[in-house]
Amino acid sequence: METPPPLPSRRSLLLAGLAAGPLAVLAAACGDDGGGGGSAGGDRTTTTAAGQAFQLIEVFPRSPSYVAAGAAQRLPYLIAPGVEAPLDHIDGPVTFTVKRKGQQVGDPVVVEPSGGGELPRSYLPFRFTFPEPDIYDISAEYKGDTMTTALQAGPASLVKLPQVGGTLPPVDTPTVEDPRGVDPICTAEQQCPFHTVNLADSLRAGRPVLVLVSTPRFCVSAVCGPVLDVLTGAAKGRSDIDVIHVEPYANPMAVDSISEATPSPLVTAYGMEFEPALFAANRSGVLVDRLDAIYDRKELDGAIASALA
């Protein structure tokens, strides 16, 4: 019997520039609870090295059109024991180190786990600014084991996704009064209350705003499933910030498969290849934080505070 060729390494896949198109990534892992975190991730292409007890699992796209060099990035990771499902609880903190061409970039970053006790799964919100376009090696220490992975940062000029520090584009979003061709405007079992304000109007009025792009019906994993509930709890009774929920698909009920659905206007305008994501902008329309894939109440409260500052 012939020995099968070895699987390509993560680094070789990055070098090849492999990336799924928006619809493929949007639909890839909705409802998958194997570490994909809804449509934002689901990548399990690495193999665990001999003797390695744990591995990092990205909960974000690996496309070079996702990570923008020179802009602050928030990259959520899970930890899995070998090839098993990700851990429900991470005993932190975890120290991350970034290298480029074998040389360390910046200082190590100590990341406290988030989500513990509140969400079904703990995660690591690693924040870092990659200085220039290239492939970077990421390592993290957990319980005496060194976990390694890699990612590619692309030129900021080629990353369409709004970046922290830039202006949030004023897109018209569906509301109860004007669905703007999106049906339904909310796939939650009971329609959420965040469909009364149009994003473009909110930004023109100089209001701080939170915009959540998520599909409660089609993304129910332990990672992306809770995002709307966390937002609902944080926004209850608030009048100092506009809160908007946007479905990523315009016609999810009119197609046989969610992979065939048409992206909603905001998803197209923002060049999104994933969901869910929460955008927090201040009174000047500046994006002060972006919480992709998964967040807990503490991170969300921090985003709200930044938007109101």
C-alpha positions in Angstrom: 0.0 0.0 0.0 1.3 3.4 -0.9 2.0 5.9 1.9 -0.4 8.8 1.4 1.3 12.2 0.9 1.6 14.3 4.0 -1.1 16.9 4.6 0.0 20.5 3.6 1.2 22.5 6.6 -0.7 25.5 7.7 2.2 27.7 6.6 2.1 26.2 3.1 -1.7 26.9 2.9 -1.1 30.5 3.9 1.7 30.9 1.4 -0.6 29.6 -1.3 -3.1 32.3 -0.4 -6.0 29.9 -0.1 -9.2 31.6 1.1 -12.9 30.8 0.7 -15.2 33.3 -0.9 -17.7 35.2 1.3 -20.7 32.9 0.9 -18.5 29.8 1.5 -17.1 31.2 4.7 -20.3 32.7 5.9 -22.1 29.4 5.6 -19.2 27.1 6.4 -19.7 26.4 10.1 -23.1 27.7 11.2 -24.4 25.3 13.8 -21.0 23.5 14.0 -19.9 23.1 17.7 -16.6 21.6 16.9 -14.6 24.7 17.5 -15.6 26.6 14.4 -17.5 29.3 16.3 -20.1 29.8 13.6 -19.1 31.2 10.4 -16.1 33.1 11.7 -13.9 30.0 12.0 -14.0 26.3 11.8 -10.5 25.8 10.6 -9.0 22.5 11.9 -6.4 21.9 9.2 -3.4 21.6 11.5 -2.3 18.3 12.9 -1.0 18.0 16.5 2.7 17.5 16.7 4.0 14.4 18.4 3.9 14.9 22.1 1.9 18.1 21.8 -1.0 18.0 24.3 -2.9 21.1 23.1 -3.4 23.1 20.0 -4.8 26.6 19.2 -8.0 26.8 17.2 -8.7 30.1 15.3 -12.2 31.5 15.5 -11.6 33.8 12.6 -10.9 33.5 8.9 -7.3 32.8 7.8 -7.7 34.8 4.7 -5.1 37.5 4.1 -8.0 39.8 3.4 -9.0 39.5 7.1 -6.0 40.6 9.1 -4.8 44.1 8.2 -1.2 44.9 8.9 -0.6 48.1 10.8 -4.1 48.1 12.4 -4.9 46.8 15.9 -6.4 43.2 15.6 -8.4 41.2 18.0 -8.0 37.5 17.3 -10.1 35.0 19.3 -8.6 31.5 19.9 -9.9 28.3 21.5 -7.7 25.6 23.0 -8.3 21.9 22.1 -6.7 18.9 23.7 -5.1 17.2 20.7 -7.8 16.6 18.0 -10.7 16.6 20.5 -13.3 19.2 20.9 -12.1 22.6 22.4 -12.0 23.0 26.1 -15.0 24.4 27.9 -12.8 26.0 30.5 -9.3 27.5 30.0 -7.1 27.7 33.0 -5.3 31.0 32.3 -3.5 33.2 31.8 -1.9 32.2 28.5 1.2 34.0 27.1 1.3 34.6 23.3 4.5 35.2 21.3 4.6 36.4 17.7 7.6 35.8 15.4 8.3 36.8 11.8 11.0 35.0 9.9 12.2 33.5 13.2 12.5 36.8 14.9 10.3 37.9 17.8 7.9 40.8 17.0 7.0 42.9 19.9 6.7 41.8 23.5 4.9 38.6 24.6 1.2 39.2 25.3 -0.5 37.7 28.4 -4.1 36.9 27.7 -6.7 36.2 30.3 -9.4 33.7 29.3 -12.8 35.2 28.7 -16.3 33.7 28.7 -15.7 31.4 31.7 -18.8 30.7 33.7 -20.9 33.0 31.4 -20.6 31.3 28.0 -20.6 27.6 27.1 -16.9 27.9 26.1 -13.9 29.8 27.2 -11.8 31.7 24.7 -8.6 33.8 24.4 -9.1 37.3 22.9 -5.5 37.9 21.7 -4.9 41.5 20.6 -1.9 42.5 18.5 -0.8 44.8 15.8 1.2 43.2 13.0 3.6 45.8 11.7 3.7 44.9 8.0 2.2 42.4 5.5 3.7 38.9 6.0 3.2 35.5 7.5 3.6 35.4 11.3 4.1 32.5 13.6 2.0 32.5 16.7 2.9 30.5 19.8 1.1 30.2 23.1 2.1 28.5 26.4 -0.5 26.4 28.2 0.1 24.0 31.0 3.7 23.6 29.9 2.8 22.9 26.3 3.8 25.2 23.4 1.0 25.6 20.9 1.9 26.9 17.5 0.0 28.2 14.5 0.4 30.9 11.9 -1.5 33.6 10.1 -1.0 36.0 7.2 -1.5 39.8 7.6 -2.4 41.5 4.4 -1.9 45.1 3.3 -4.4 47.4 5.0 -5.3 48.8 1.6 -6.5 45.4 0.5 -8.6 44.6 3.6 -12.1 46.0 3.0 -13.3 45.0 6.5 -13.6 48.2 8.7 -10.7 48.5 11.1 -10.5 49.9 14.6 -9.4 53.6 14.3 -11.1 54.1 11.0 -14.5 55.4 10.1 -17.5 53.0 10.2 -19.1 53.2 6.7 -22.7 54.6 6.9 -24.6 51.8 5.3 -28.5 51.8 5.3 -29.6 48.8 7.3 -33.0 47.0 7.4 -35.6 48.2 10.0 -39.1 47.2 10.8 -40.4 50.2 8.8 -38.1 49.6 5.8 -36.6 46.0 5.5 -34.6 47.1 2.4 -35.1 43.8 0.7 -34.0 41.7 3.7 -36.5 39.0 4.7 -36.6 38.2 7.5 -34.9 41.1 9.2 -34.4 39.0 12.3 -34.1 35.2 12.5 -34.3 35.0 16.3 -37.1 32.8 17.6 -38.7 36.0 19.0 -37.7 39.1 17.0 -35.1 41.1 18.9 -35.7 44.8 19.6 -32.7 46.1 17.6 -34.4 46.7 14.3 -35.8 50.2 14.7 -32.7 52.3 13.9 -31.0 52.7 10.5 -27.2 52.7 10.9 -26.7 55.4 8.3 -29.2 57.7 10.2 -27.5 56.9 13.5 -24.1 57.9 12.3 -25.4 61.0 10.6 -27.0 62.0 13.9 -23.7 61.6 15.7 -24.9 58.8 18.0 -22.6 56.2 19.4 -23.7 52.8 18.0 -23.3 49.1 18.3 -24.0 47.0 15.2 -24.2 43.2 15.6 -24.1 41.1 12.4 -25.4 37.6 13.3 -28.0 35.0 12.3 -29.5 33.4 15.4 -31.4 30.8 13.5 -28.5 29.6 11.4 -25.6 30.0 13.8 -26.3 28.2 17.1 -22.9 26.8 18.2 -21.5 27.3 21.6 -19.3 30.1 20.2 -21.6 32.3 18.0 -25.0 31.2 19.5 -24.9 33.4 22.6 -23.8 36.7 21.0 -27.3 38.2 20.6 -28.3 37.2 24.1 -25.2 38.8 25.5 -26.0 42.0 23.6 -29.6 42.0 24.8 -28.5 41.8 28.4 -26.0 44.6 28.0 -28.3 46.9 26.1 -31.4 46.5 28.3 -32.7 49.8 29.5 -30.0 51.9 27.7 -30.8 55.1 25.8 -27.3 56.4 25.5 -26.2 54.3 22.6 -28.0 53.0 19.4 -28.1 49.2 19.1 -28.7 47.6 15.7 -28.9 43.9 14.8 -28.3 43.0 11.1 -28.8 39.6 9.6 -26.0 38.5 7.3 -28.3 37.0 4.7 -31.0 38.8 2.7 -33.1 35.7 1.8 -32.2 32.8 4.0 -35.7 31.3 4.0 -36.1 31.5 0.2 -33.3 29.1 -0.6 -32.8 25.4 -0.2 -29.4 25.8 1.5 -28.0 28.7 3.5 -24.9 28.5 1.3 -27.1 29.8 -1.6 -28.4 32.8 0.3 -27.6 36.3 -0.8 -25.4 38.4 1.6 -27.2 41.4 3.1 -26.1 44.9 2.0 -24.0 45.6 5.0 -22.1 42.3 4.7 -21.3 43.2 1.1 -20.4 46.8 1.9 -18.0 45.8 4.7 -16.4 42.9 2.7 -17.3 40.4 5.4 -16.3 36.8 4.9 -17.6 35.7 8.2 -20.2 36.3 11.0 -20.9 37.1 13.7 -19.2 40.4 14.4 -20.0 43.4 16.6 -18.9 46.9 15.5 -18.8 49.7 18.2 -18.5 53.3 16.9 -18.3 56.6 18.9 -20.2 59.9 18.3 -17.7 60.8 15.5 -18.4 57.5 13.7 -14.9 56.1 14.5 -14.8 52.4 15.0 -13.4 52.0 18.5 -13.7 48.2 18.8 -14.7 45.2 16.8 -15.6 41.9 18.5 -15.6 39.1 16.0 -17.0 35.6 16.4 -17.4 35.4 20.2 -17.5 37.9 23.1 -18.6 37.9 26.7 -20.3 40.6 28.8 -16.9 42.0 30.0 -15.6 42.6 26.5 -18.9 44.0 25.3 -19.1 46.4 28.3 -15.6 47.5 27.4 -16.7 48.2 23.8 -19.7 50.2 25.0 -17.5 52.2 27.3 -15.1 53.0 24.5 -18.0 54.1 22.2 -19.4 56.4 24.9 -16.0 57.9 25.9 
